[in-house]
Amino acid sequence: MALGFSIQMVQRGRMLDARRTDAVLLLVAIVWGSSYLTAKTATAALPVLVVLFARYAIAAVFCLALVVSRRATRRWTRGEVRVGALLGVSQAAVLVLETYGVAHTSAANAGLIISLTIVLTPMLDRAGGRGRLPVTFFAAAGVCVVAVGLLLSGTELHAVRSGDLMMLAAAAVRAGHVALVGRLSVGRTLRPLHLTAVQTVVGCVLFLPPVTGDLGVLADSSGLTWAQLVYLALFCGLFAFLSQTWAVQRTSASRASLLLGTEPIWAVAVGIGLGGERFTALAAVGALLMVGGTYWGQAIERTHRRTGPQYTKTTEARTPAGLREDSHA
């Protein structure tokens, strides 16, 4: 009786842990999905580059504080500084395109189009030496291309919005950024928090010169605008990053990517539910195709990676499909 009760309690504890981990990953996806509408409303009150500088500055302060609080590991290695500086530049390029893009399109479209990164990244990331991708993966990518076409033509405007084109460019650059992260991480011991701290400092350095004349506008911003900036910097940035790191260590890569892959769904839900955005019938079909195509491509790439000659459990834990360090609008 006692042994059976103990086993039952252990199983119940594991189930609760699994549900807690799932809830954290789902919360990260919701936060990421909401970032597009938040960025869109923030850029309605402030210039895009001011929004980006404020995001980086707030994130840098808190990120550096976290690193310094860890007395035993507060120093950066040369590799972390070099790699972090390079990734900081590529991440800044992603955020410039994303933020300008979401400022000139709907939050729903932005969240859907940027998910193209999921199918573009495996095409660029050849560092693992896993050989050619299956033909079915390119079929999934084709579905996503059709989805983009429907999203672009399914707006209520007569011409394609410049923001949609910027989001397409952002998806391509983000895919390159994610592939670069993987390539530069091979054979190096890089602590994610230290790497992120370097990237935030690089972002501050890059965006400070063009916004020096607008810092007064930033200082005079409303409480709502500051709340949006803090939300983008800390919740969509540091919170999501730390939560993802914690959760991925406690679940499978497949389950993590499945839950985090719901990000575009939440972007649409927040855009329509809170932002008052509307979809035409064509755009709605495009949204369904985009979500389905990215999930299909993600599943094919994950299976391809697992059957590769260099696959190990450590490899899967290190590079789960759909996981990425923060570069959200």
N, C-alpha and C positions, 0 to 999 in steps of 0.2 A: 504493500500500500504506500509506504513512505517513499520507496524508490520510484513508483509510478507517478506519485505526486510531484517529486523532484524533476523528473523528466518533463512532465507537463508544464511545470513552471519555467523550465529552461526554454522549451519550445515557444511558450507564450512570450518570454522575454525577447527571443530572437525575432518573433513576428512584430513585436512593438518596435524593436530597433529598425527593422526593415521598413516599417510604415513611417517611422520618423525620418529615415534617410530619404525615402520617396517624397515625403512632404517638403523637405528642404530643397531637393532638386526641382520639384514642381514650383516652389516659391521663387527659386532663381529664374526659372523660365518665365514666370508671370512678371517678375521685376524687369527682366530684359525686354519682354514684350511691351511693357508700359513705357519703356525708355523713349520710344519713338514719339509718342504723343507729348511726353514731358519735354523732350528736346524741341519739338515743334512749337509748343507754347512759350518756351523760354526764348527761342529765337524771334518770336513776335514782339518781345519786350526789349531784347538786347541784340546787338550785332552778333553774327555767328562766331567771329573770332574772339569776341569778349566772352561769350558763353564757353568756348573751348578753354580759354585761359583760366577762367574761374574754376571750371571742372578740374583741370590739372592742378591748380594751386591748392584747392581744398583737399584733393586726393593726396597730393604730395605731403602736405602737413601731417595728415593722419597716418599715411604709409611710413614716413620717416620716423614718426613717433613709435609706431609698432616695432620697427626694426631696432631702434635705439633701446627700447624697453627690454629687448632680449640681450642681456649683458654678455652672455657667453658667445653669441653669434652676431654681434652688431656690426662687425667689419665686413666690407665688401671685398671680394677677390677681384683681381684684374680682369679675369674672364667675365665676371658678372657686370663689371662696369662697361667693358667693350661691347659685349653682346647686348646689354641693356640699352646702351646709347644707340646702337644700330636699330634695334627693334623699336626704340622710342621714336625714331624718325619715321619708320614705316607705319607704326601705329598712328602717329599724328596725321599722316597722309590719309589713312583710312577714315579717321574721325572728321577731317576737313570735308571729304567727299560725302560722308554719311550725313553730317549735320547740315551742310548746304543742301543736300538732297532732300532731307525730311522737311526742311524749311519751304521747299517748293513743290511738295507733293503731299499726299495724304499719309498719315501715320500707318494706316493699314497697308497701303502699297509699299511703303518703305520697309516694313517688317517682312513682307512676303518676298520682295525682290532681293533683299540682302541674304535671304536663306539660300540663294544660289551658291553661296560660298561652300555649302556642304558638298555639292557635286563638283565644283570647280577645284577645290583643294586637292583631292586625290589625283587629279590630272597634272597638277604642278608638283606634288610631293613625290618625288622619285628617290628620296634619300634612303628609303627602306630597301630598295633593290628587289621589289616584289614582282617585277615583270609587268607585262601589259595588263591593263584592266579588261575584264570580260566585256563582250559586245553588249550584254544586257545593261551594263552600267551606262554605256553611251545612249542606250534606248531610254533609260531613266533621265539622263541629262536632256535628251530630246524632248521629253514630256515637259521638263522645266522650261525649256526654251519656248515651247508652245504656250505654256502658262504665262510667261513674261509677255509674249505677244498679245494675249488676251487682256492682261492687266493694263498694258499700254494703250490698247485700242478701246478698252471698255470703260474709259473715263467719260464723264459727262462733257468734257471739253472736246473741241474739234481737232486740236493738235496734241501731240505727245508732250507731256509736261517735262520741262528741263530737269525737275527733281527726280523723275523716274530714270532718266538717262544717267544722272549723277549717282543714283543708287546702284545702277548696273555697273558703273565704273568702280564704285565702292566695293561691290561684291567681288570683282576681279582683283582689286588691290588687297582686299582683306584675305582672299584665298592665297595670294602671294605672301602676305604677312604671316599667315598661319603656317604655310609651308616653310618659310624662313625660320620660324620659331623651331619647327621640328628639325631642320637641317643644322641649325646652330647649337641645338641641344645635344646632338649625338656626340658621345665621348666626353662630355663635359658635366661637371657637377655644378649645377646652377640652382640656387635656392629661389623659388618662385617669388616670395615676398621681396627679397632683395632686388631681384630683376625688375619687378613692378615698380619699386621705389625709384630706381634709376630712370625708368621710362617716364614716370610722372615728372621728375625733375627736368628731363630733356624736353618734355612737352611745355613746361613753364618757360623754359629758355627760348623755345621756338616761337611761342605765341605772345610773349611779353612785348617785344619791339613793335609789332603792328597795332597794339591796342593801348599803348601808353597814353594816347590822347583821349581815350574813351574810359579811362579808369574812374573818372568822376561820375560818369553815367552808371557804371557798375556800383559804385558806392551809394548812389542815390536810388538804387532799385528798390522795388517794393518787397515786403516780407514774403509775398507769394513767390516772386521771382527767385529770391534767395533760397527759399525752401526747395524750389525746383532744381536749382544748381546743386544744393547739398544732396538732394535725392539722386541726381545723376552721378555725382562724384563718389558718394559713399555707398548708397544702396545698389545702384546699377554697376558700380565699379568694385570697391573693396569688399563690400558685403557679399556680392555675387561670387567674386573670386575666392574668398576664404571659405564660403559655404560650399562651393563646388569642389574645392580641394578636399575639404573634410568629408563630403558625401561620397566622392568617387573612391576613396579609400575603403568604404564600407559597403560597396555594392559592385555589381558587374558593370563592365563598360557598356554592354548592350542595354541594360536597364537604364543606366545614366543617360545614354544618348537618346533613348526613346523618350524619356521625360523632358530633357533639355530641348529636344527637337520640337516640342510644342510651342516654342517661342513665337513663331509667326502666327499661330492660332490666337495667342493672347494679344499680339499686336493688333490683329483684326478686331478681336472682342473689345479691347480698350478703345481703339479708334472709333468703332461704331457706337459702343455703349456710352463712353464718356466724351468722345470728341464730336459726336453727332455726324460722323462721316457716313456716306452712302455708297453702296455697290450697285453697279448695273448688273444685268444678268450675265453679260460676257465676263465682267470682272469677277463675279462670284464663281463662275466655272474656272477661270484662271486661278483663283485662290485655291480651289479644291485640287486642281492639277498640280499646283506648286507644292502643296503639302504632301500630296501622294507621291509625286516624283522625287522629292528630296528624301522621304522615308524609304522609298524603293532603292534609290541610289545608295543611301546610307547602309542599308542592309546588305546590298551586293558588295560594297567596298569592305564592310566588316568581315563578311565571309571570305572574301579574297585575301584579306590580310591574315586571317586565321589559318588558312591553308597554305600560306607562303612558307618557304623553306626556313626563314629566319624568325618565325613566330614563336614567342614564348609567352607565358602568363604575364611576365614583367612588361613585355612589349604592349600587350593589350591594356594593362593598367596605366601605362605611360601615355598611350595615344588613343584613347577611346574616340570613336567617331562622334562628331558633333560637339566635342568639348573644345574649348578654346579660351585663351586668356582674354581679358576684357578689351573690347574695342567697339563698344556699343554707342549708338547715337545718343 
